[in-house]
């Protein structure tokens, strides 16, 4: 018999963090704790804001399966019992954590993924060109992710590139451009040495990409939540950003990564903002990816005990006391 604890936590950000159409001042997360045979497994999930998921929604979803979890609900059965969501993610990751401890095996042994050194991008939120350049100078990572909307794109990128001429830079428009803007801006980004453009067009309004040959890779984020959307995304994008809150957990994320590889797509692992407990299972996906965006905890005022370290952009492997 398992003991199940479901709770909601608020993690304030160091400062407001702005992307297209949304400003974050905190990460509201669902935490699921499972205790069985004297060991504890934990998982953390965040609602998908652009699908209007709230942490209260996640709390309600998770509580629907408490009885089944107490009786031994498996990860495989969980996929059928809950839809993709931050709630399923938190439970799925808690079950993985519990399994590692009950089996006395590492997450690498259970998944078959080979661990590698992971370098994360550090993310710059939307601000004035001067403020974004200043933030770029303050970062100690060799890789930068730049949030942009449809305004002052070139001015912002020029300021950041001037401040960090040596950095690898990726751009994330978070659905904030039109197709006409993309056609005009993509060659400029290519000329500036930008590596990739993420989610330039709105989810559900990106069919024009099926007939567009971009000068640099385009990456689907909002336009590819899980494996059910991969086929369509593969006709429009060259990369997929995998986030465990979108896939509803590590189980589906691993499946998505492998299917994307079979289609010859590049991969990035990302996050929906959260503590090191959320980044730890996402870290398992990172060795399968060309890019990693796991910097969520460094945007927060605090982090958990046995937190992961992000010095120089290098992400430390999760401590067993944290997860996995």
PAGUVO-207154 format. One line per 10 residues: their letters; for each residue x, y, z of C-alpha. Coordinates in Angstrom, 2 decimals, padded with zeros to 5 digits. Layout:
residues N
A = X Y Z; ...
***
This chain:
residues 324
XXXXXXXXXX = 000.00 000.00 000.00; 001.36 003.38 -000.98; 000.94 006.61 000.90; 000.10 009.48 -001.47; 000.60 013.16 -000.70; -000.43 015.88 -003.16; 000.42 019.51 -002.52; 000.69 022.88 -004.26; 003.73 025.14 -003.90; 004.56 028.70 -004.97
XXXXXXXXXX = 008.10 029.56 -006.02; 008.54 033.32 -006.66; 010.82 034.43 -009.50; 013.79 036.73 -008.84; 012.15 039.31 -011.07; 009.28 039.40 -013.53; 010.01 037.30 -016.60; 008.23 038.27 -019.82; 007.59 036.30 -022.99; 005.10 036.88 -025.80
XXXXXXXXXX = 001.70 037.42 -024.21; 002.63 036.43 -020.67; 004.64 037.62 -017.67; 005.72 035.21 -014.92; 006.23 036.34 -011.32; 006.14 032.87 -009.76; 006.04 029.19 -010.54; 002.96 027.50 -009.10; 003.67 023.78 -009.08; 002.03 020.52 -008.11
XXXXXXXXXX = 004.16 018.16 -006.04; 003.30 014.46 -005.73; 004.98 012.32 -003.07; 004.64 008.53 -003.01; 005.84 006.44 -000.07; 006.14 002.66 -000.34; 008.17 000.12 001.63; 010.01 002.88 003.45; 011.17 004.77 000.35; 009.85 007.99 -001.18
XXXXXXXXXX = 009.39 009.05 -004.80; 008.61 012.62 -005.82; 007.56 014.52 -008.92; 006.77 018.12 -009.82; 004.47 019.47 -012.52; 003.40 022.85 -013.83; 000.26 023.77 -015.73; 000.50 024.70 -019.40; -000.48 028.36 -019.29; -001.34 028.69 -023.00
XXXXXXXXXX = -003.84 025.82 -022.64; -005.32 027.64 -019.61; -004.25 024.92 -017.16; -003.97 026.13 -013.57; -002.34 024.45 -010.60; -005.84 024.01 -009.15; -006.76 022.01 -012.25; -003.70 019.83 -011.72; -004.56 019.32 -008.06; -008.08 018.18 -008.99
XXXXXXXXXX = -006.78 015.82 -011.70; -004.21 014.23 -009.43; -006.72 013.63 -006.65; -008.91 011.64 -009.04; -006.39 008.79 -009.05; -005.24 008.84 -005.42; -007.08 005.62 -004.60; -005.57 003.85 -007.60; -002.10 005.14 -006.75; -002.49 003.84 -003.22
XXXXXXXXXX = -003.40 000.43 -004.66; -000.36 000.31 -006.95; -001.28 002.13 -010.18; 001.58 001.65 -012.66; 003.15 004.19 -015.00; 001.73 002.35 -017.99; -001.81 002.42 -016.62; -001.41 006.07 -015.62; -001.03 007.01 -019.30; -004.59 005.81 -019.87
XXXXXXXXXX = -006.08 007.21 -016.67; -005.07 010.87 -017.02; -004.65 013.14 -020.05; -001.30 014.76 -020.80; -000.88 017.48 -018.20; 001.32 018.74 -015.41; -000.62 016.46 -013.05; 000.23 013.33 -015.00; 003.80 014.58 -015.27; 004.18 014.96 -011.50
XXXXXXXXXX = 002.73 011.50 -010.86; 004.69 009.83 -013.66; 007.97 011.29 -012.43; 007.18 010.33 -008.84; 006.59 006.75 -010.03; 009.92 006.74 -011.88; 011.67 008.05 -008.76; 009.99 005.42 -006.61; 010.94 002.67 -009.06; 014.62 003.61 -009.01
XXXXXXXXXX = 014.69 003.31 -005.24; 012.64 000.14 -004.95; 014.73 -001.59 -007.63; 018.03 -000.10 -006.42; 018.77 000.95 -009.99; 019.62 004.34 -011.44; 017.30 006.17 -013.80; 019.92 005.57 -016.50; 019.72 001.81 -016.00; 015.92 001.87 -016.11
XXXXXXXXXX = 015.63 004.07 -019.21; 018.67 002.85 -021.15; 019.76 006.45 -021.77; 023.50 007.11 -021.60; 024.28 010.16 -019.45; 026.39 012.93 -020.98; 027.51 016.40 -019.96; 024.60 018.80 -020.37; 025.02 022.49 -021.13; 021.83 024.51 -020.81
XXXXXXXXXX = 020.90 027.76 -022.43; 020.20 030.66 -020.08; 017.08 032.56 -021.04; 016.67 036.32 -021.49; 013.12 037.63 -021.15; 011.63 040.38 -023.28; 012.85 043.87 -022.33; 014.49 046.86 -023.95; 017.47 046.13 -026.22; 019.78 047.75 -023.66
XXXXXXXXXX = 018.41 045.72 -020.74; 018.58 042.48 -022.72; 022.19 043.18 -023.75; 023.07 043.89 -020.12; 021.55 040.60 -019.04; 023.41 038.77 -021.81; 026.67 040.15 -020.45; 025.80 038.93 -016.96; 025.30 035.31 -018.04; 028.12 032.81 -017.57
XXXXXXXXXX = 026.79 030.25 -020.03; 028.05 029.87 -023.64; 024.46 029.37 -024.84; 021.66 031.94 -024.70; 017.96 031.71 -025.45; 016.32 035.01 -026.37; 012.61 035.55 -025.88; 011.12 037.86 -028.52; 007.72 039.10 -029.55; 007.01 040.85 -032.85
XXXXXXXXXX = 008.43 044.22 -031.80; 012.01 045.53 -032.19; 013.30 042.08 -033.06; 016.38 043.19 -034.99; 017.31 045.90 -032.47; 017.12 043.45 -029.58; 019.13 040.77 -031.37; 021.77 043.22 -032.55; 022.25 044.49 -029.00; 022.60 040.97 -027.61
XXXXXXXXXX = 024.91 039.81 -030.40; 027.13 042.86 -029.87; 027.30 042.12 -026.15; 027.98 038.39 -026.64; 029.57 037.89 -030.08; 030.90 034.44 -029.12; 027.67 032.97 -027.71; 025.46 030.39 -029.36; 022.05 032.07 -029.54; 018.61 030.61 -030.16
XXXXXXXXXX = 015.44 032.66 -030.55; 012.02 031.85 -029.08; 009.06 033.85 -030.38; 006.45 031.91 -028.36; 003.88 032.15 -031.18; 004.46 035.91 -031.49; 005.25 036.37 -035.21; 003.26 036.36 -038.41; 004.36 034.31 -041.39; 005.36 037.53 -043.16
XXXXXXXXXX = 007.56 038.50 -040.20; 009.17 035.07 -040.19; 010.05 035.30 -043.88; 011.60 038.73 -043.31; 013.38 037.94 -040.04; 014.70 034.41 -040.67; 017.44 035.53 -043.12; 018.47 038.27 -040.67; 018.71 035.72 -037.88; 020.77 033.45 -040.11
XXXXXXXXXX = 023.15 036.31 -040.91; 023.57 037.03 -037.18; 024.58 033.45 -036.52; 021.38 032.49 -034.71; 021.19 028.69 -034.36; 017.44 028.14 -034.39; 014.05 029.87 -034.22; 011.51 028.35 -031.85; 007.73 028.52 -032.37; 007.51 031.61 -034.59
XXXXXXXXXX = 003.81 031.18 -035.46; 000.75 030.50 -033.29; -000.26 026.94 -032.49; -002.87 025.85 -035.03; -001.93 028.65 -037.43; 001.35 027.33 -038.80; 000.27 025.30 -041.83; 002.18 027.72 -044.11; 005.40 026.19 -042.77; 004.71 023.01 -044.75
XXXXXXXXXX = 005.62 024.94 -047.92; 008.38 027.11 -046.46; 012.09 026.32 -046.64; 013.65 028.21 -043.76; 017.30 029.32 -043.89; 017.80 027.93 -040.36; 016.00 025.26 -038.33; 012.55 025.95 -036.91; 011.58 024.26 -033.65; 008.06 023.30 -032.56
XXXXXXXXXX = 007.15 023.97 -028.94; 003.49 024.87 -028.54; 002.78 023.11 -031.85; 003.93 019.68 -030.62; 002.75 018.59 -027.20; 003.26 014.83 -027.45; 003.46 011.90 -029.90; -000.10 012.47 -031.16; 001.04 015.76 -032.72; 004.43 014.65 -034.02
XXXXXXXXXX = 003.35 013.67 -037.52; 001.93 017.10 -038.29; 004.81 018.92 -036.60; 007.34 016.91 -038.61; 005.97 018.42 -041.82; 006.40 021.96 -040.51; 009.48 021.96 -038.27; 013.00 020.58 -038.19; 013.22 020.33 -034.40; 010.91 019.51 -031.47
XXXXXXXXXX = 011.12 021.02 -027.98; 010.17 018.27 -025.53; 008.75 019.41 -022.20; 007.55 016.93 -019.62; 004.55 019.05 -018.66; 003.45 018.92 -022.31; 003.98 015.18 -022.69; 002.51 014.38 -019.30; 005.69 012.86 -017.93; 008.99 011.20 -018.67
XXXXXXXXXX = 007.35 008.02 -020.01; 005.73 009.83 -022.95; 008.72 012.17 -023.35; 011.04 009.22 -023.99; 008.58 007.86 -026.53; 008.38 011.24 -028.27; 012.17 011.58 -028.38; 012.61 008.18 -030.00; 009.88 008.72 -032.56; 011.30 012.14 -033.43
XXXXXXXXXX = 014.71 010.57 -033.97; 013.16 008.04 -036.34; 011.83 010.95 -038.39; 015.25 012.61 -038.48; 014.18 015.59 -036.39; 016.46 017.51 -034.05; 015.51 017.80 -030.40; 015.57 020.28 -027.56; 014.48 019.60 -023.99; 012.76 022.48 -022.25
XXXXXXXXXX = 010.81 023.40 -019.15; 007.71 025.28 -018.04; 009.52 026.93 -015.10; 010.02 025.06 -011.86; 012.49 023.85 -009.28; 015.31 021.31 -009.64; 012.74 018.59 -008.91; 011.14 019.40 -012.27; 014.48 019.67 -014.10; 015.85 016.33 -012.82
XXXXXXXXXX = 013.64 014.02 -014.94; 013.95 016.40 -017.90; 017.73 015.97 -017.55; 017.21 012.34 -018.63; 015.96 013.57 -022.01; 018.90 015.97 -022.50; 021.43 013.36 -023.76; 019.02 012.64 -026.62; 018.91 016.31 -027.66; 021.06 018.84 -029.50
XXXXXXXXXX = 019.94 021.65 -027.17; 018.88 021.85 -023.53; 016.81 024.53 -021.82; 016.81 023.53 -018.16; 017.48 026.89 -016.54; 014.10 027.23 -014.80; 015.50 027.10 -011.24; 017.97 029.95 -011.79; 015.02 032.25 -012.53; 013.56 031.51 -009.07
XXXXXXXXXX = 014.39 033.11 -005.73; 015.14 029.70 -004.21; 015.45 026.01 -004.96; 015.18 022.65 -003.23; 017.66 020.83 -001.03; 020.19 018.83 -003.08; 019.47 021.22 -005.94; 021.12 020.89 -009.32; 023.93 023.33 -010.13; 024.01 025.47 -013.28
XXXXXXXXXX = 027.40 027.18 -013.03; 028.84 028.06 -016.43; 025.73 026.62 -018.03; 026.81 023.08 -017.11; 023.96 021.24 -015.40; 024.97 018.78 -012.72; 023.45 015.32 -012.71; 020.55 015.07 -010.21; 021.64 014.10 -006.71; 020.00 010.84 -005.53
XXXX = 018.56 012.82 -002.65; 016.69 014.97 -005.15; 015.36 012.47 -007.70; 016.18 009.33 -009.66
***
